């Protein structure tokens, strides 16, 4: 039997990557995850915003960032503004408010197009993993470790695993597309 464990792990990693990428696409409702990749220089170290502040969802369209150290409000505001998230950023007495504007039809289509591009990248990555496994199976056959019949059985098993992985990726996109369309 051929061990497909590493292939399955790699496909799960690709699925997790796509899921994270899709989470970062703004859908018009406030989501804390939009700040996950934003880092602020704090005492000489790049620190994620969520480690420097308490972040809360005020309502469907607003997030509030309350820094633990109020002297860092301007630094956090600059980092969020520079990230160009497509949200309105304003500073009040105790922190920073992010307001999520409603998405226009044109912006929704742009987001869907971006999501589809990310899906294609994930599929390319999966095909790359498939090629690695297929090359390994072929080399095992050439070295006499497996028979030609086993090679084709393993190829079919590998393709089933890949097809299942691609199906999962497409389900993630479908869900995000529904979310974007509102």
C-alpha positions as CSV (number, residue, x, y, z in Angstrom):
1,X,0.0,0.0,0.0
2,X,1.1,3.5,-0.7
3,X,1.0,6.0,2.2
4,X,-1.0,9.1,1.2
5,X,-0.7,10.7,4.7
6,X,1.6,13.5,3.6
7,X,-0.6,14.3,0.6
8,X,-3.6,14.5,2.8
9,X,-1.8,16.8,5.2
10,X,-0.6,19.1,2.4
11,X,-4.2,19.3,1.0
12,X,-5.4,20.2,4.5
13,X,-2.8,22.9,4.7
14,X,-3.9,24.3,1.3
15,X,-7.5,24.3,2.4
16,X,-6.5,26.1,5.6
17,X,-4.6,28.7,3.6
18,X,-7.5,29.3,1.3
19,X,-9.9,29.6,4.2
20,X,-7.7,32.2,5.8
21,X,-7.3,34.1,2.6
22,X,-11.1,34.2,2.0
23,X,-11.7,35.3,5.6
24,X,-9.6,38.4,4.9
25,X,-11.9,39.4,2.0
26,X,-14.2,42.1,3.5
27,X,-17.8,41.3,2.9
28,X,-19.4,44.5,4.2
29,X,-19.9,43.3,7.8
30,X,-17.5,43.9,10.6
31,X,-15.1,41.0,11.2
32,X,-12.2,41.0,13.6
33,X,-10.2,38.7,11.3
34,X,-9.6,41.5,8.9
35,X,-6.9,42.8,11.3
36,X,-5.1,39.4,11.6
37,X,-2.2,40.3,9.3
38,X,-1.7,43.9,10.4
39,X,1.4,44.5,12.5
40,X,2.4,47.7,14.3
41,X,5.9,48.6,15.4
42,X,5.7,48.5,19.2
43,X,8.9,49.1,21.2
44,X,11.0,48.1,18.3
45,X,9.1,44.9,17.5
46,X,6.4,44.3,14.9
47,X,3.4,43.2,16.9
48,X,0.0,42.1,15.7
49,X,-2.8,44.5,16.5
50,X,-4.7,41.9,18.4
51,X,-1.8,41.6,20.8
52,X,-1.7,45.3,21.4
53,X,-5.4,46.1,21.9
54,X,-8.8,44.8,22.8
55,X,-10.9,44.5,19.6
56,X,-14.6,44.4,19.7
57,X,-17.5,44.3,17.2
58,X,-19.8,47.2,18.1
59,X,-22.4,46.3,15.5
60,X,-22.6,44.8,12.0
61,X,-20.7,47.7,10.5
62,X,-18.3,48.8,13.2
63,X,-15.2,47.5,15.0
64,X,-13.6,49.2,17.9
65,X,-9.9,48.9,18.7
66,X,-9.0,49.9,22.3
67,X,-5.2,49.8,22.7
68,X,-3.8,48.6,26.0
69,X,-1.4,51.5,25.9
70,X,-3.1,54.7,24.7
71,X,0.2,56.2,23.5
72,X,0.0,53.7,20.6
73,X,-3.3,54.9,19.1
74,X,-1.6,56.8,16.4
75,X,0.7,53.9,15.4
76,X,-2.2,51.5,15.2
77,X,-4.2,54.0,13.2
78,X,-1.4,54.5,10.7
79,X,-0.9,50.7,10.3
80,X,-4.6,50.1,9.8
81,X,-4.9,53.0,7.3
82,X,-1.7,51.9,5.4
83,X,-3.2,48.4,5.1
84,X,-5.9,49.8,2.8
85,X,-8.7,47.6,4.0
86,X,-11.4,49.6,2.4
87,X,-12.8,50.7,5.7
88,X,-13.2,54.2,7.3
89,X,-10.8,54.7,10.1
90,X,-11.4,57.3,12.8
91,X,-9.9,58.0,16.2
92,X,-11.9,58.9,19.3
93,X,-10.9,59.5,22.9
94,X,-10.3,55.9,23.8
95,X,-9.3,54.2,20.6
96,X,-9.9,53.6,16.9
97,X,-13.2,52.9,15.2
98,X,-13.4,51.0,11.9
99,X,-16.5,51.6,9.9
100,X,-17.4,49.1,7.1
101,X,-19.2,50.8,4.2
102,X,-21.8,48.9,2.3
103,X,-20.4,47.1,-0.7
104,X,-21.4,48.3,-4.2
105,X,-22.3,45.8,-6.9
106,X,-19.0,46.6,-8.6
107,X,-17.0,46.0,-5.4
108,X,-18.8,42.7,-4.8
109,X,-17.8,41.5,-8.2
110,X,-14.2,42.6,-7.6
111,X,-14.2,40.6,-4.3
112,X,-15.7,37.5,-6.0
113,X,-13.0,37.8,-8.8
114,X,-10.3,38.0,-6.2
115,X,-11.8,35.0,-4.3
116,X,-11.8,33.0,-7.5
117,X,-8.2,33.9,-8.2
118,X,-7.3,32.6,-4.7
119,X,-9.2,29.4,-5.4
120,X,-7.2,28.9,-8.6
121,X,-3.9,29.4,-6.7
122,X,-5.0,26.7,-4.2
123,X,-5.9,24.4,-7.1
124,X,-2.5,25.0,-8.6
125,X,-0.9,24.1,-5.3
126,X,-3.0,20.9,-5.1
127,X,-2.0,19.9,-8.6
128,X,1.7,20.5,-7.6
129,X,1.2,18.1,-4.7
130,X,-0.4,15.6,-7.0
131,X,2.5,15.7,-9.3
132,X,5.0,15.1,-6.5
133,X,3.1,12.0,-5.4
134,X,2.7,10.7,-9.0
135,X,6.4,11.1,-9.6
136,X,7.1,9.2,-6.4
137,X,4.7,6.4,-7.4
138,X,6.4,6.2,-10.8
139,X,9.9,6.1,-9.3
140,X,8.8,3.3,-6.9
141,X,7.5,1.3,-9.9
142,X,10.8,1.8,-11.8
143,X,12.8,0.7,-8.8
144,X,10.7,-2.5,-8.6
145,X,9.1,-1.6,-5.2
146,X,5.6,-1.8,-6.7
147,X,4.1,-3.5,-9.8
148,X,2.6,-1.6,-12.8
149,X,-0.9,-2.7,-11.7
150,X,-0.3,-1.2,-8.2
151,X,1.0,2.0,-9.8
152,X,-2.3,2.5,-11.6
153,X,-4.3,1.6,-8.5
154,X,-2.4,4.1,-6.5
155,X,-2.8,6.7,-9.2
156,X,-6.6,6.2,-9.0
157,X,-6.5,6.5,-5.2
158,X,-4.4,9.6,-5.4
159,X,-6.8,11.2,-7.9
160,X,-9.8,10.5,-5.6
161,X,-8.0,12.3,-2.8
162,X,-7.2,15.2,-5.0
163,X,-10.7,15.4,-6.3
164,X,-12.0,15.5,-2.8
165,X,-9.6,18.2,-1.9
166,X,-10.7,20.3,-4.8
167,X,-14.3,19.8,-3.9
168,X,-13.6,21.2,-0.4
169,X,-11.9,24.2,-1.9
170,X,-14.9,24.9,-4.2
171,X,-17.3,24.6,-1.3
172,X,-15.2,27.3,0.6
173,X,-15.5,29.6,-2.5
174,X,-19.3,28.9,-2.8
175,X,-19.8,29.9,0.8
176,X,-17.7,33.0,0.5
177,X,-19.5,34.0,-2.7
178,X,-22.9,33.8,-1.0
179,X,-21.5,35.9,1.9
180,X,-20.2,38.5,-0.5
181,X,-23.4,38.7,-2.5
182,X,-25.3,39.2,0.8
